[in-house]
Amino acid sequence: MNRAHEHTPHQHDDAGQAEILDLDAEVLSEHIASLTAWLPLKGAPHQIVDLGCGTGAGTFALLERFPDAHVTAVDTSAGHLQLLREKACARGVEGRVRTVQADLDGDRWPDLGTPDLVWASASMHHLADPGRALATVRELLAPEGLFAVVELAGFPRFLPADAPEGRPGLEDRVHAATDSHHAEHVPHRGADWGPMLTAAGFAVEDKRTVTVDIEGGCGDTIGRYAVAGLRRVRDVAAPALSPEDLSALDELLDPDSPNGLPHRADLAVRTERVVWAARRA
């Protein structure tokens, strides 16, 4: 269920989504670690559930932060869970990870135990009925357990406002062109989860916004991250873009173009993540 970017349910999309999730984890590793360190816990958790774990960015950050904890990693994608298990084996922590394939929009969730901490990063906004899922989390949490909801405040931006040459502001126009698609298919993206948590029986204990501003230059990882991210919104945005904008976007996505994203010295990652920490009211 972890979907940092928009997706379709086709099988071939799984690999592309996994690539973005892995790049997201690599680029934002320090920021994810800072969120796990900030959590207002009343004690070190022993049982953690990672809802919408994707390929494991949160799972492994939590395992590193809490060396005595075990994590149940939950996702709809068998492919993502397989990659997570492979990573766990490579890191020597397979004994501390259990993977569960489950649809969190389903009527009944599998047995996820009684966790001290439930972590949901960039996953809750994809649910058709998030209120029902929040209520289910409230029921499974340990009495003093913490629920951490981490969400995107917006799609990452990779270029300055005056770029690219000849088509300044292109990135903003690309994302504006996808707004109606997002509103229809991901209506809870960018939502304020505080009122929804309260309505589900939680008391929001704290909230934090983490600003991400990473200068990338011609860094390989950030270049691949930018290409993967913008490539995934290209087809959705294309019908609303002018021919000139679409041509400029395709040049940015062309790895052989000297103006392609991986070759740009002005490349960066700018975004925000918001985390709500809540307990049973």
N, C-alpha and C positions, 0 to 999 in steps of 0.2 A: 504493500500500500504506500510505501514511501515514494512520493512523486515530486521531485523538486521542480520538474517542468511538465508541461502538458503532454498527454499521451493518448494513444489509442489502444484498444485491446488486442491488436493483432500480435501474433506470436513473434513476427520479425521485429517488432518494436521493442521487445524485451531486451535484446542485446544493446540497442541504442540507448535505452533508458539506463541499463546497467553501466554503460560507459560514462554517462553524465553523472550518475550517482557516485561512481568511483572518483571522477575528477573533482566533483564537489567536495567529497571527503578529503581529498589530498590538498586542494587549494584552501579550504576553510578549516583545516585540522586544528589550528591554534584557537580559532573562535569557538569551535565545538568543545574543545577542552576547557575553555574559559566558562562556558555555560554549565558544564558538569561540575566545575569547581564552585560555581556560584550557588548551586541549588541549596535552598534553606532546609536542610534535612535535620532531623532530631537525633540522628545516629546513622552510622554507616549501614546502608542497606545490604541485605544478604540475598534477597530474591527480587530481581528486576524484570519487568516486562517491557520490551521495546516494540511498540505497536507501529506497524508499517516500517519495518526495519530496513527495507531495501537490501543493499549489498553489505550493510553492516557499519556504516559510519558511526552511528550512535552506539551500537552494540559494543564496538571495540573501544570507543572513548570511555564508555561506562565501565568496561572490564578493567581498563587501565587506571581509571580514577578510584575504583573500589576493588582492590585485589582479592578480597574475600567473598565477592559477590558471584552469583550465577545469574545468567541472563536467558530469558525465554524470548527468542526473536520471532516475531509474527509478521507474515506478509502473504499477499495473495499469489505472488509469483514463485513458482517452483524453481525457475531459473535463478532468481535472485538469492533464494535460500541455499541453492547448491553452491553458488559463488561464496556466500557467507561461510558455509561449512568448510570449503576449501581454504579460505583465509584463516579460519579458526585453527585448522590443522597446521597450516604453515607457521602460525604464531605460537603454536603449542598450547592453545587454550580451549581445545575442543571439548575437554571435560567440564568446562564451565559454561557451555552454550547448548541450549536446546532450541531447535527450529520447529516452528509450527506453521503449516500452510492453512490459512483461514481467510474467509471473506468477512470483514468486520461489519458489512451491511447485512449479513445473514441473520436469520431469526435466533440462532443459538451459537454462542461462541464456544470453542473448545475449552477444556479445563486449563486455566492459566495459573492455577495456584492462588496464593494470597500474597501478592507482592508488596514489598515495602516501598517500591518506587515504580511508577509507570511512566515511561518516556514515549512521547509521540512527536516526532519531528517531521514537518512538511507532509503529514499524512492525513490529519483530521479533516482538512478542507476538501478532500476527495470523497468523503462519505456522503451518501445520499441523505442519511438521517443522522447527522452528528449528535443531535440531542439524545437519541436512543443509545448511541455509543458512549457518550459521556456518562449517562446513567448506569450503564453496564460497568464502566471503569470504577465508578463510585462503589458499586456493590462488591467488586473483587478486591479492592484495595484493603490492606491491613488497616486497623483502626487509626494508627498514627501515620499511615502511609502518605506519600506525596505523589501528586500527578503533575508532570511537567509537559506542557504543550508548547512546542516550538514551531513557529510559523514564519513564512517568508513575508516580509513587508512589501516586497515587489520583486520583479524579475531582475536579475543582475544586469548592470550596465557595464559595458566594456570599453566604450570610446568616449572621449570628451565631446561636449555639446557642439563644437565647431567642426566635427569630423563626420564623414570622411571628406576629403577635398572635393569641392564641387557640389556635394549633397549634405551640407551641415544639418545636424538634427535627424539624420536618417534613423538612428536607433530608436529615438522616441516615436517617430512615425510608424516604425515597424510594430512596436508594442501597442500603440494606439489602434492600429489596424486589427489587432487580435482581441481588443477589449470585448466586443460583442460575443466572440467565441468563448472567451473565458466566462463571461456573465452567464451564458447558457449552460456550459459544460462543467464549470468549476465555480459555482455561485458563492461558495464560502471562502474562496481565496481572498486574503486581505481582510477577513472579518475580525472584529473585536471579540475575542473568545471569553473575555471577562463576564459579560452578561449571560452568555450561554453556559458557562461553568456554574455561575450562581443559580441559574434556573434548574440545573441538573443536581443541585444539592451540595455544591462545593462552596467553600470560602476561599477566595483568591488571597493568598498570603503575601505574594509579591509579584512584581512584573518588571521585566528588564528588556531594554532594547539594545541590541549589539550592532554597532555600525561597522560595516566591513569596507575598508578602503585599502586595497592591495595594489601597489604599483607593479606592473608586470613587465614593462618593456617588451623585449622580444623573448620572454620566457616561454619555454616549450609547453609546460603544463597549462599555463593561463591561456596561451594561444589555442591549444586543443580544447580547453574548456569553453572559450568564446565561440569557436567554430561549432562545437557540438550543440551549444545552447541556441545560437541563432539559426542553425540549420533546422532545428526542430520546430521553430515557429515560422520558418520561411513560407511553407506551403499554405499555412493558415492566413498569413498576412498578404500573400501575393495578390489575391483578387482586389484588394483595396489600395495597393501601391501603384504609383505612377510607373510607366515603363522605365523612366530614368532612375527612380528609386530602386526598382527591382534589379536593374542592371548593376547599380552600385552595390547592392547587397550581394549579388552573385559574385562580384569581383572580390568582395571581402571574404567570401566563403571559399574562394578558389585558392588551394594551397600552392599553385604554381604562379599565381600573380604576385608581383613584387609589392602590391598594395594589399595582399591578403592579410587577414588578422594575425597569423603567427609571425609575420614579418614586421609588424608595426611597433615602433618605439613608444607610441602613446597608449598602448594597451594597459588596461587596469581592470580590477574587479571592484565594483561599488554596489553595495546592497545593504539591507538591514535584516536582522532576524529578531523576532520578538518572542520572549518566553514568559508564560504565565505559570506560576507555581501555586498549586491549590491543594487543599485537604477537605475531607468531609466537613460540611458545616455542622 
